[in-house]
Amino acid sequence: MERRPALPAMLELLKPVTWFPPMWAFACGIVSSGASPAGHWGLIVAGLILAGPLICGTSQAVNDWFDRHVDAINEPRRPIPSGRMPGYWGFYIAVCWTVVSLAVAAMLGTWVFVASLLGMTLAWLYSAPPLRLKSNGWWGNSAVALCYEAVPWLTAVVVMTGGHLPRVEIIALALAYSFGAHGIMTLNDFKSVQGDRRMGVGSLPVRLGVREAARVACAVMIAAQIAVIVLLFLWSRPLHAGVVVALLIGQIVMMTRLLRRPAELDVWYNALGVPLYVLGMMISAIAVRSLS
C-alpha cells in the first residue's frame, strides 16, 4: 500500500514563500478599486486565500509534479524527488487543490470563477505536456507573470466593486506590472539552468545564456516601470510618479551590480531589488484609487 506523505512535505509542495506575489497583487487591486474595505472583509480574506494558498499553491504542486525529473537534478531535496512525497501523491494533491480552488472561486461570484479558471488553465498549460509553456521562456514566463500580477489585481477590483469591470487606468497598471514581472520570472530561472538544459527546458537563461538573459530581465523590468511613470504623469499624479522614479533608480543601481555576476547575485537581487518593484505597485495603486 502506498504510504502517505507527512503534512510538512505537503506544505512544502505548495511553497508558501511563493504565495506573496499574487496576494500582494490582490491587495493592490483592493486599493486601486477605491472601494472601502468596510463590509467586505470576508470577501477580502477569501480572495487572499484564493490567490495565495489555493491558486498559487496549486500551480506550485502542478509544476513540481511535471518537473520532478528536472528537480532531481536541480533541487533533489524537494518533496517529490527526495521521496518524501511518494508515488502519485504529488499529482493527487495538484488535482484536488485545483478542484478546491475552483469551488471556492465559484462561491465568490461568476467573474472570480472565470478569472480563477483562467489562472488554473494557465498553471496546467505552463507545466503539463503537450503544450508545457515553460519549455519556451518567452511564453512560459508571460503566463506566470499574468497569473501572478494582472489576474489577481483585476479580480480584486471586480470583487470590491460588486462585479463591475475595472477602469482602463487600473487595467493599464496591472498589465504593465505583469509585463515587468516577466523579468522577475527570468531571474528565478537562473537557479535551474543545469537541469533545464539537460532536460530540454528552454528557459531564457538556457536559450540566451545567463548574462544576456539578465540583461533582458532588467530591460523588461525597467521598461514596465517607465511606462507606469509616464502614465502617472499623464494622470496628473506627479508625486506618486516621483516615488516610483526613486524606486526605479534604486533598482537600476542594484541591477548594475547584478549584471556583473548574474549567476551569483540573482538571489541577492530578488531579496533587495524586487521589493522595490512591488512597492511601486502599491504606490501606483494608491495613485489611481481616486481617479474617476
Contacts in CASP RR format, 6 or more apart in sequence:
PFRMAT RR
TARGET T0000
AUTHOR 0000-0000-0000
METHOD contacts of the structure
MODEL  1
MERRPALPAMLELLKPVTWFPPMWAFACGIVSSGASPAGHWGLIVAGLIL
AGPLICGTSQAVNDWFDRHVDAINEPRRPIPSGRMPGYWGFYIAVCWTVV
SLAVAAMLGTWVFVASLLGMTLAWLYSAPPLRLKSNGWWGNSAVALCYEA
VPWLTAVVVMTGGHLPRVEIIALALAYSFGAHGIMTLNDFKSVQGDRRMG
VGSLPVRLGVREAARVACAVMIAAQIAVIVLLFLWSRPLHAGVVVALLIG
QIVMMTRLLRRPAELDVWYNALGVPLYVLGMMISAIAVRSLS
2 86 0 8 1.000
2 87 0 8 1.000
2 88 0 8 1.000
2 89 0 8 1.000
3 86 0 8 1.000
4 89 0 8 1.000
5 13 0 8 1.000
5 79 0 8 1.000
5 84 0 8 1.000
5 85 0 8 1.000
5 86 0 8 1.000
5 89 0 8 1.000
5 90 0 8 1.000
6 84 0 8 1.000
9 79 0 8 1.000
9 84 0 8 1.000
9 85 0 8 1.000
10 79 0 8 1.000
10 85 0 8 1.000
10 93 0 8 1.000
12 78 0 8 1.000
12 79 0 8 1.000
12 84 0 8 1.000
13 60 0 8 1.000
13 61 0 8 1.000
13 64 0 8 1.000
13 79 0 8 1.000
13 80 0 8 1.000
13 85 0 8 1.000
13 90 0 8 1.000
13 93 0 8 1.000
14 53 0 8 1.000
14 57 0 8 1.000
14 58 0 8 1.000
14 60 0 8 1.000
14 61 0 8 1.000
14 93 0 8 1.000
14 97 0 8 1.000
15 57 0 8 1.000
15 60 0 8 1.000
16 53 0 8 1.000
18 56 0 8 1.000
18 57 0 8 1.000
18 60 0 8 1.000
19 51 0 8 1.000
19 52 0 8 1.000
19 53 0 8 1.000
19 56 0 8 1.000
19 57 0 8 1.000
21 56 0 8 1.000
21 148 0 8 1.000
21 149 0 8 1.000
21 181 0 8 1.000
21 278 0 8 1.000
22 51 0 8 1.000
22 52 0 8 1.000
22 55 0 8 1.000
22 56 0 8 1.000
22 147 0 8 1.000
22 148 0 8 1.000
22 149 0 8 1.000
22 151 0 8 1.000
22 152 0 8 1.000
23 48 0 8 1.000
23 51 0 8 1.000
23 52 0 8 1.000
23 56 0 8 1.000
23 152 0 8 1.000
24 278 0 8 1.000
24 281 0 8 1.000
24 282 0 8 1.000
25 51 0 8 1.000
25 148 0 8 1.000
25 149 0 8 1.000
25 150 0 8 1.000
25 151 0 8 1.000
25 152 0 8 1.000
25 153 0 8 1.000
25 156 0 8 1.000
25 174 0 8 1.000
25 177 0 8 1.000
25 281 0 8 1.000
26 47 0 8 1.000
26 48 0 8 1.000
26 51 0 8 1.000
26 152 0 8 1.000
26 153 0 8 1.000
26 155 0 8 1.000
26 156 0 8 1.000
27 48 0 8 1.000
27 156 0 8 1.000
27 282 0 8 1.000
28 153 0 8 1.000
28 156 0 8 1.000
28 281 0 8 1.000
28 282 0 8 1.000
28 284 0 8 1.000
28 285 0 8 1.000
29 152 0 8 1.000
29 153 0 8 1.000
29 154 0 8 1.000
29 156 0 8 1.000
29 157 0 8 1.000
29 160 0 8 1.000
29 170 0 8 1.000
29 174 0 8 1.000
29 285 0 8 1.000
30 37 0 8 1.000
30 44 0 8 1.000
30 156 0 8 1.000
30 157 0 8 1.000
30 159 0 8 1.000
30 160 0 8 1.000
31 282 0 8 1.000
31 285 0 8 1.000
31 286 0 8 1.000
31 289 0 8 1.000
32 153 0 8 1.000
32 157 0 8 1.000
32 170 0 8 1.000
32 173 0 8 1.000
32 284 0 8 1.000
32 285 0 8 1.000
32 286 0 8 1.000
32 288 0 8 1.000
32 289 0 8 1.000
33 156 0 8 1.000
33 157 0 8 1.000
33 160 0 8 1.000
33 161 0 8 1.000
33 166 0 8 1.000
33 170 0 8 1.000
33 289 0 8 1.000
34 160 0 8 1.000
34 289 0 8 1.000
34 290 0 8 1.000
35 160 0 8 1.000
35 161 0 8 1.000
37 44 0 8 1.000
37 160 0 8 1.000
40 159 0 8 1.000
40 160 0 8 1.000
43 108 0 8 1.000
43 159 0 8 1.000
43 160 0 8 1.000
44 159 0 8 1.000
46 104 0 8 1.000
46 107 0 8 1.000
46 108 0 8 1.000
47 108 0 8 1.000
47 112 0 8 1.000
47 155 0 8 1.000
47 156 0 8 1.000
47 159 0 8 1.000
49 104 0 8 1.000
50 101 0 8 1.000
50 104 0 8 1.000
50 105 0 8 1.000
50 108 0 8 1.000
50 112 0 8 1.000
50 116 0 8 1.000
51 152 0 8 1.000
51 155 0 8 1.000
54 97 0 8 1.000
54 100 0 8 1.000
54 101 0 8 1.000
54 104 0 8 1.000
55 101 0 8 1.000
55 105 0 8 1.000
55 116 0 8 1.000
55 119 0 8 1.000
55 120 0 8 1.000
55 123 0 8 1.000
55 147 0 8 1.000
56 148 0 8 1.000
57 97 0 8 1.000
58 94 0 8 1.000
58 97 0 8 1.000
58 98 0 8 1.000
58 101 0 8 1.000
58 120 0 8 1.000
58 123 0 8 1.000
59 119 0 8 1.000
59 123 0 8 1.000
59 126 0 8 1.000
59 127 0 8 1.000
59 144 0 8 1.000
59 147 0 8 1.000
61 90 0 8 1.000
61 93 0 8 1.000
61 94 0 8 1.000
61 97 0 8 1.000
62 94 0 8 1.000
62 98 0 8 1.000
62 123 0 8 1.000
62 124 0 8 1.000
62 126 0 8 1.000
62 127 0 8 1.000
62 128 0 8 1.000
63 123 0 8 1.000
63 126 0 8 1.000
63 127 0 8 1.000
63 134 0 8 1.000
64 71 0 8 1.000
64 78 0 8 1.000
64 79 0 8 1.000
64 80 0 8 1.000
64 90 0 8 1.000
65 80 0 8 1.000
65 90 0 8 1.000
65 91 0 8 1.000
65 94 0 8 1.000
65 127 0 8 1.000
66 127 0 8 1.000
66 128 0 8 1.000
66 129 0 8 1.000
66 132 0 8 1.000
67 127 0 8 1.000
68 80 0 8 1.000
68 81 0 8 1.000
69 199 0 8 1.000
70 192 0 8 1.000
70 195 0 8 1.000
70 196 0 8 1.000
70 199 0 8 1.000
70 201 0 8 1.000
71 78 0 8 1.000
71 80 0 8 1.000
71 81 0 8 1.000
72 81 0 8 1.000
73 194 0 8 1.000
73 195 0 8 1.000
73 198 0 8 1.000
73 199 0 8 1.000
74 191 0 8 1.000
74 192 0 8 1.000
74 194 0 8 1.000
74 195 0 8 1.000
74 196 0 8 1.000
75 81 0 8 1.000
75 191 0 8 1.000
75 192 0 8 1.000
76 82 0 8 1.000
79 85 0 8 1.000
79 90 0 8 1.000
80 90 0 8 1.000
98 120 0 8 1.000
98 124 0 8 1.000
101 116 0 8 1.000
101 120 0 8 1.000
102 113 0 8 1.000
102 116 0 8 1.000
102 117 0 8 1.000
102 120 0 8 1.000
105 112 0 8 1.000
105 113 0 8 1.000
105 115 0 8 1.000
105 116 0 8 1.000
105 117 0 8 1.000
106 112 0 8 1.000
106 113 0 8 1.000
108 159 0 8 1.000
111 155 0 8 1.000
111 158 0 8 1.000
111 163 0 8 1.000
112 155 0 8 1.000
112 158 0 8 1.000
112 159 0 8 1.000
115 151 0 8 1.000
115 152 0 8 1.000
115 154 0 8 1.000
115 155 0 8 1.000
115 158 0 8 1.000
116 155 0 8 1.000
118 147 0 8 1.000
118 151 0 8 1.000
119 147 0 8 1.000
119 151 0 8 1.000
122 133 0 8 1.000
122 143 0 8 1.000
122 144 0 8 1.000
122 146 0 8 1.000
122 147 0 8 1.000
123 147 0 8 1.000
125 131 0 8 1.000
125 132 0 8 1.000
125 133 0 8 1.000
125 143 0 8 1.000
126 132 0 8 1.000
126 133 0 8 1.000
126 134 0 8 1.000
126 140 0 8 1.000
126 143 0 8 1.000
126 144 0 8 1.000
127 134 0 8 1.000
133 139 0 8 1.000
133 140 0 8 1.000
133 143 0 8 1.000
134 140 0 8 1.000
134 201 0 8 1.000
134 202 0 8 1.000
134 203 0 8 1.000
135 200 0 8 1.000
135 201 0 8 1.000
135 202 0 8 1.000
136 202 0 8 1.000
137 186 0 8 1.000
137 189 0 8 1.000
137 202 0 8 1.000
137 203 0 8 1.000
137 204 0 8 1.000
137 207 0 8 1.000
138 204 0 8 1.000
140 185 0 8 1.000
141 182 0 8 1.000
141 183 0 8 1.000
141 185 0 8 1.000
141 186 0 8 1.000
141 189 0 8 1.000
141 204 0 8 1.000
142 182 0 8 1.000
144 181 0 8 1.000
144 185 0 8 1.000
145 178 0 8 1.000
145 179 0 8 1.000
145 180 0 8 1.000
145 181 0 8 1.000
145 182 0 8 1.000
145 183 0 8 1.000
145 184 0 8 1.000
145 185 0 8 1.000
146 178 0 8 1.000
148 178 0 8 1.000
148 181 0 8 1.000
149 174 0 8 1.000
149 177 0 8 1.000
149 178 0 8 1.000
149 181 0 8 1.000
149 281 0 8 1.000
150 174 0 8 1.000
150 175 0 8 1.000
150 177 0 8 1.000
150 178 0 8 1.000
153 170 0 8 1.000
153 173 0 8 1.000
153 174 0 8 1.000
153 177 0 8 1.000
154 166 0 8 1.000
154 170 0 8 1.000
154 171 0 8 1.000
154 174 0 8 1.000
157 164 0 8 1.000
157 166 0 8 1.000
157 170 0 8 1.000
158 164 0 8 1.000
158 165 0 8 1.000
158 166 0 8 1.000
166 174 0 8 1.000
167 288 0 8 1.000
167 291 0 8 1.000
169 231 0 8 1.000
169 235 0 8 1.000
169 288 0 8 1.000
169 291 0 8 1.000
170 288 0 8 1.000
172 231 0 8 1.000
173 228 0 8 1.000
173 231 0 8 1.000
173 281 0 8 1.000
173 284 0 8 1.000
173 285 0 8 1.000
173 288 0 8 1.000
176 224 0 8 1.000
176 225 0 8 1.000
176 227 0 8 1.000
176 228 0 8 1.000
176 231 0 8 1.000
177 224 0 8 1.000
177 228 0 8 1.000
177 281 0 8 1.000
177 284 0 8 1.000
179 220 0 8 1.000
179 223 0 8 1.000
179 224 0 8 1.000
179 227 0 8 1.000
180 220 0 8 1.000
180 221 0 8 1.000
180 223 0 8 1.000
180 224 0 8 1.000
180 225 0 8 1.000
180 277 0 8 1.000
181 224 0 8 1.000
182 217 0 8 1.000
182 220 0 8 1.000
183 216 0 8 1.000
183 217 0 8 1.000
183 218 0 8 1.000
183 220 0 8 1.000
183 221 0 8 1.000
184 217 0 8 1.000
184 221 0 8 1.000
184 270 0 8 1.000
184 274 0 8 1.000
184 277 0 8 1.000
186 203 0 8 1.000
186 204 0 8 1.000
186 205 0 8 1.000
186 213 0 8 1.000
186 214 0 8 1.000
186 216 0 8 1.000
186 217 0 8 1.000
186 220 0 8 1.000
187 214 0 8 1.000
187 217 0 8 1.000
187 266 0 8 1.000
187 269 0 8 1.000
187 270 0 8 1.000
188 266 0 8 1.000
188 270 0 8 1.000
189 196 0 8 1.000
189 203 0 8 1.000
189 204 0 8 1.000
189 205 0 8 1.000
189 206 0 8 1.000
189 213 0 8 1.000
190 205 0 8 1.000
190 210 0 8 1.000
190 213 0 8 1.000
190 214 0 8 1.000
190 262 0 8 1.000
190 263 0 8 1.000
190 266 0 8 1.000
191 266 0 8 1.000
191 267 0 8 1.000
192 201 0 8 1.000
192 203 0 8 1.000
193 203 0 8 1.000
193 205 0 8 1.000
193 206 0 8 1.000
193 210 0 8 1.000
193 263 0 8 1.000
195 201 0 8 1.000
196 202 0 8 1.000
196 203 0 8 1.000
196 205 0 8 1.000
196 206 0 8 1.000
197 206 0 8 1.000
200 206 0 8 1.000
203 213 0 8 1.000
204 213 0 8 1.000
204 216 0 8 1.000
204 217 0 8 1.000
205 213 0 8 1.000
207 213 0 8 1.000
208 216 0 8 1.000
210 262 0 8 1.000
210 263 0 8 1.000
211 259 0 8 1.000
211 262 0 8 1.000
213 262 0 8 1.000
214 258 0 8 1.000
214 259 0 8 1.000
214 262 0 8 1.000
214 266 0 8 1.000
215 259 0 8 1.000
218 255 0 8 1.000
218 258 0 8 1.000
218 259 0 8 1.000
221 251 0 8 1.000
221 277 0 8 1.000
222 248 0 8 1.000
222 251 0 8 1.000
222 252 0 8 1.000
222 255 0 8 1.000
225 244 0 8 1.000
225 247 0 8 1.000
225 248 0 8 1.000
225 251 0 8 1.000
225 277 0 8 1.000
225 280 0 8 1.000
226 248 0 8 1.000
228 244 0 8 1.000
228 280 0 8 1.000
228 284 0 8 1.000
229 241 0 8 1.000
229 242 0 8 1.000
229 244 0 8 1.000
229 245 0 8 1.000
229 248 0 8 1.000
232 238 0 8 1.000
232 240 0 8 1.000
232 241 0 8 1.000
232 242 0 8 1.000
232 244 0 8 1.000
232 284 0 8 1.000
232 287 0 8 1.000
233 241 0 8 1.000
235 287 0 8 1.000
235 288 0 8 1.000
235 291 0 8 1.000
237 287 0 8 1.000
237 288 0 8 1.000
240 283 0 8 1.000
240 284 0 8 1.000
240 286 0 8 1.000
240 287 0 8 1.000
241 287 0 8 1.000
243 280 0 8 1.000
243 283 0 8 1.000
244 280 0 8 1.000
244 283 0 8 1.000
244 284 0 8 1.000
247 276 0 8 1.000
247 277 0 8 1.000
247 279 0 8 1.000
247 280 0 8 1.000
247 283 0 8 1.000
248 276 0 8 1.000
250 273 0 8 1.000
250 276 0 8 1.000
251 273 0 8 1.000
251 276 0 8 1.000
251 277 0 8 1.000
254 269 0 8 1.000
254 272 0 8 1.000
254 273 0 8 1.000
255 269 0 8 1.000
257 265 0 8 1.000
258 265 0 8 1.000
258 266 0 8 1.000
258 268 0 8 1.000
258 269 0 8 1.000
END
